[in-house]
């Protein structure tokens, strides 16, 4: 019934034209059509891809993860040999990526905060040096900076035979920096468990101290108490484990350095390049956050006789964080995603290992989907943490 008709009793019923002219009905129809088109396009792409792979006798699925990798990885945080499977190889790449991203976020935050504050210094030299640092490294593409550091670091130090020793038992060579590390012992496992317990205890003490402050107005020395709990529990675990002192010290044997822990030139190049590049953006975020704090806060601090450094640390920076956290999150995400450029300098991150896996197995779609899912997971995890931190820092309305 396309035309409007009258129902029995003289009540006018809606026709098809009336329904089509209804904005709510049209909105539902458009959404259904859009979803149907997306499903149809996805079905076409998947079916066409599977047909082409079958035509070329290329297997699909993730069964290749259990096959022997048969390739070496220059540095690994877990036990790995060429006889390990592809799943283990990808885990090595994942951990290497997380290591770079985690250390890079910490270092760029520290360096960026220092230069952000320096950009507002009353000292002309300090202010201009900070400006030169920010404007120089911010405007050079990060990939070029990785190439630059990778060209500098291996050539800045001598060969293994003439290793430079800046500190006792620390060796710098064109193959990286070698540092002494403790020999594996159960005591260090106990210390790790003690550290986790300490963080849990500190968390609950912090909640109690906050409630106590709100109820009585009496502050609790949470910083000193936290340090005492952490180092105290870790020390007790160390003593219970037998207080081991054996160290694996690097030394020249043959044509190479043996022993200790090697920080490779590739890792240093990636970490330095990403840290410096991202710290310039963090510096601008910190600077804008400080400038967003009303000048009356500075004046109030001065009227109380507070030094400018104390006012900055105790009053201005905490308030500026409420403005700076959202853009800081973006910079942390950018650093994590930019770590995929490490493949350009030979650092065995997730992308590098995945590319090798893809070339050996021909499982291009699966390999790419794995590291896409991993980077998505890392980004979402970072966003969730920073959103939680942002809510903790936000002003609570009463």
N, C-alpha and C positions, 0 to 999 in steps of 0.2 A: 504494500500500500504506500505509494510514493506521495500521494497528496494527503493533505490534512482532511480527516474525516471526523464526523461527530459520532461518538459512542452513544449507545442507548441511554436515554435520560437527558439528552442535550448537552452532555459534557464533551468538550472538544478534546480529542486524542491527538498525540504527537505523531507526525509522519516522519519518513526518512529524512526529508529536507530539514525538518526542525532539529533532528539529532545531529545532522552534519553541520548545522549552523551553531550548535552548542560548543563553546570553546573547550570545556572540560572533556567532552567526547572526542573532539578533534585531537586534543593533546594526547589522550590515551591511544588513539589510532596511530598517530605519528610515532609514538614510542614503540608500539607493537611492530610497526613496519621497520623502524630503525633496527630493533633487536633481530628481527627476521633477516634483514639484509646482512647484519654482522655475522649471524650464524651461518648463513648461506655462503658468505665470502670465506669464513673460516673452514667450512666443510670442503669448499672447492680447493683451497690452498693445501689443506692436509691431504686430501685424497689425491690431488695431482702430484704432490711431493712424494707420497708413498708409492704411487705408480711409477714415477721416474726412478726412484731408488731401486724398486724391484726390477725394472727393466735393465738397470746397470749392475744387477746382482750385488747391491750394497745392502748389508743387513741393517736392521734398525733395533732400537732398544738399548738398555743400559747394561746388558750382560757383559760387555767388554770390560767393565770395571773390575771383574774378578780375574782378568787375564794378566799374565806377567808383563810388566811395563818394559823391561829390557832397555832402559836408558838411565843414565846417571843424573843426579841433581847435585850441584856444587855445594849447596848448603841446606841443612835441614834441622829443624827443631826436634824431630822425632827420628827413631831408627828407620833408615831407608837404605835399600840396596837395589841394584837393577833387577833383582829377582822378585822384588815386591810387586804387588798388583797395581793397576791404574788407580784404584780407589785410594791407596796409600800415597801414591804420587800426587794426586790432586789434593789430598789432605796436607801434604808438605807445602804445596803452593799456597793453599788457603792460609796456613799458619804464617808463612812468610809475608803474605799480604797483610794479615792482621797485625803482625809485629811492626811493619813499617807504618801502618795507619795509626796504631795506638801510640807509638813513640812520637810520630810526627804531630799528632794532635796535642800531646803534652808540651812538646818543645815549641811549637808555633804559638801556643797560648802564652807561654812564659815570655818568649822573645817579642811577640806581638804586643803584649801588655806593656813591656818595658819601652818599646819604641812608640807606642801610642801615647803613653804618658810623656815621653821625651818630646813628642811633637808639640806639646803645650807648655814646655819648660820656659821659664823666664830667662834662661841662659841662651843667648843668641847662637852660640856655637853648637850647643847640644841640640837645639831646635832645628837648626839647618842640617846638621849631620843626620838626624832622624828623618828629615824630609828627603834628603838625597837617597838614603837607604830605601825608603818606601817607594819613591817615584822611580828609582832605578830598577829594582827587582820586580816591582808590580807590573811594569810595562814590557818585560821580556818574557816571551812564551815559556811556559814551564818545561816543555820538551827541550828547548834550546838550553835551558839552565841545567837539565840533567846531563846533556851532552857535554856542557862546559865542565861540570864537576867531575864527570867521568874521564875527561881528558886531563884534568889537573891532578887528581888524587893519585893515580898510579905512577905519574911522572914526577911527583913531588918528593917521593921517598926512594931510598936506594934499594938495590937488590937484596935478597935474603942474606947473602954473605956479609954485607956491610950494613946490616939492620941498625936503624937509629933507635936508641934507648932513652926516651924522655923521662921515664920513671923506672924504678927497680922492677925487673922481670916483665916490663912492657916493651914490646918490640914493634917498630913501625917499618914496613917494607912496601915495595910496590905490589905486593900480594895482599896487603891489608894490614890491620893492626892485630897483634896477638897479645892477649892478656891472660894472666894466671887465673885459674878457676879452682874451686874446691873439688877434690876427688869425691865421686858419688858415695853417699853414705845414708843410712836410714835416718840419721839425726836430722837431715835436711827435710825429709818427709814429715817428721814430727814438727819441725819449725813451720812448715807450710800449713799444717793443720792448726797449729797454735795461732798463726796469723789470721786464719779464717775465724777462729773462735774469738780472737781479740776484736775483729771488726764487728762481729755480732754483739759482743758485750758493749762496745763503744756506742753502737747504734741505740741500744736500749738506755744506756746512761745518758746519751744526748737527749732522748725523748723525756726522760725523767727530769733532767736539768731544765729543759724548756718549760715543763709544767710547773716546776718549783719556782722558776723566775716569774712566770705569769701569776702564780698564787701569792708569793711572798715578796717578790721584788728583789730577792737576794740572788746574785749571780753565783755560778759554780764554775771553778776553773776547768772547764771541759777540755781545753787544749792540753794542759799539762797532765790531766788525768788520763786522757786518751793516749798520749805518748808513753806514760808510765805503764798503762795496761798493755799496750802493744809490745813495747820492748821488753817488759817484764815477762810476759807469757812466752815470747819467742826465746828469750834467754833461758828460761826454765826448761823449755823443750830442748834447747841446744845442750844444756848440761845433762838432762836425762838421757839424751842420745849418746852420751859419751864424750862430748866436746871435741869432735874430730878437728885436727889442724892440718891434715895432709892436703897439699895443693898440687895441681897439675900445672907445672911451670913450662912455658914455651922455651925452646932452645934450638939452636942450629944443629941439624943432623943431616949430613950429606949436602944436598943442594937446596934444601927447603927447611922451614921451621916446623918442628914437631912439638906437639903438646899445646896446652892452653886452649883458649877459645879464639877463633879467627873472626874478626869483623871485616868482611870482604870489601874491596873498593866499590863493587857494584851496590852493595847495601848502603855504604856511606854516601855514595853519589845520589842515590834515590832519596835517602833520608834528608841529607843536607838540602838538595834541590827542592823537595816538596815543603820542607820546613821553612826555608827562607821565602819561597814564593807565597805560601799561605800566610806567613806571619805578617807580610805587608798589608794584606787585607784585614787581618785581625787587628793590626795597629790602627787602621782607619775606623774599624768598628769601635774599638776602645776609645779612641779620640772623640768620635761623635757621641758616644755614650756619656763621657765626662762632660762634654759641652751641653748635653741635654739636661744636666742637673742645674736647677736654678742657681743663679749667682748668690742669692740670699743664703744658701747653705754655706758657701765660703765665708760670707760676711759674719754669719752666726758663729762659725768655728773660730774666726779671728777675734770676735768679741769675747769668746770664752778663753782666749789666750792660748789656743792650740797652735802648735807648729803646722806649717803648710803640709809637711810630709805626713803628720799624724792625721790631719783633717782629710787628706787624700785617701789614706788607707782605711780610716775608721768611718768616714762619713760619705765621701764622694763616690769612691769606687763601689761600695755596696749598692748605692742607689743607681749608679750607672749600669750595673749588671742587669737591672730589670729592663733596660732599653737594649742592651747589647746582646742578650742571650739569643733571641730569634735570628739575627744575622750571623751570630757566631755559629749557630747550628748549620747554616748554609755553607760556611767555610769549612767546617769539619766534614760535611758530606762531600764537598768538592775535593778535599784532600784525599779522602778515601777512594773516590772514583778516579782521581788523577794518578793514584798508585798503579793503575793498570798500565801506565806509560813506562813502568819499570822494565818491561820487556825490551825496550829500545836500547838499554845499556847492559842487557844480559843478566839482570837479576831474576832468579827463578821464582817469580810470583805465580799467582793462580793462572793468569793469562798465558804466561810463558809455558807452564806445564801443560795447560789445556791445549795450546797450539801444537806442542809436541805429540800429545795424545791424539789429537785430531789428525795429524799428518800420518801417524803410524796406523791408526785403526780405520780411518775414513769416516768416523762417526762425527761428522762436522756439526750436525744439528744438535746432537746430544751434548757434545763438549761445550758448544756455545751456550746452550740452555743451562748447563751447570754453572758456568761462571756468571751468567746473567742473574740466575737465582741467588748466587752467593752475594754478589754486589747489591742486589735488591735487599737481601736480608741484612747485610751490614748497614746499609743506609737506613732501613726502617728501625733497626735496633738503636742506632745513634739518635735518630729522631725521637724515638720513644723516651730514651734517657734524658735528652735535652728538654723535651716537653715536660717531663716530670720535674726536672730541676727548675724549669721556668715557673711552674706552679708553686714550687717551694719558695722561690724568691719573690713571688708576686705579693703585693700588699693585700692584706686581708681586711675587708670592710667589716666594720662592727655595727 
